[in-house]
């Protein structure tokens, strides 16, 4: 009988490498952003696009991000996963 293993979740793979986000500072591209308190997030993507995501719930946002802006961001307790 073959055992099929489920892939590890993003948090299980990267929890050791979670860093608090400093707003308005360029950061190395992360694999995801952990949102502690729901709200809007204005961010720069790896593709050099600046976007504002509205109504993001608390949880893991699987986007590769290089910067999160103070202006336009109402979500709080943000961490980046590498």
N, C-alpha and C positions, 0 to 999 in steps of 0.2 A: 504494500500500500504506500502510495506517494503522499508526502506531507507538503502541502502548499502553504508557504509562508506569506503573510500579508506584508507589503512593504511598510517600512517605518514611516510614521507621519513626519511632516516637516518639523514639528516641535521636537520629536524624539531624535531626529537627525542633528538638530542644531541648537538645542537648548543650552549647551555649554558655551556657545558663542553668541549669546544674546547681550547686546550692549544698549544702554540708554541712548536715545536720540537727542542730540543737541540741535535745536532749531536754528535755521539759517546758516548752517555750516555744511560745506561739502563733505561727503563721506564716501568711502569705497562702496561700490554697488553691493547692496545686501540682497538676500534671497527672499526676504519677507519682512513685514513690519507687524509687530504685536501691538494692538490697540487696547489699552486698559480701560479707557472711558470713551464711549461712543461720541461721534461728532464728525465734522468736516475735516478733510486733510488736503492741503495744497502741497504738491510735491513735484520734484523733477524726476523723470524716468531716465533709465540708462540711454534711451534714444534721444535725450536732450529736449524732451517735451515737458512743459509745465502744465499740470492739470490740477483741477480741484475736484475731489471726490466728495459727494454730499451724502450725509447720513450713514457713515460707515459704523457698523456695530462693533462692540468690543469683540476681540478675537484676533485671528491671524489673517493678515492681508497679504496674499502671495504675489507681491509685486517687487521687481528689482528697482530700487530707489537710490538716488544719489544725493538728495537733499529734501528736507521738509521745511517749509516756510512758516514763520510765525504768523504773518498776515494771511488770513484765509483758513487757518487751522484752529478748530475748536476742540478736536479730540485731544485726549490727555493720556499721560502715562504710556508714552510710545517707546518701544525698543526695536532694534533692528536685529534680525537673525542672519548669521553668516554661515 
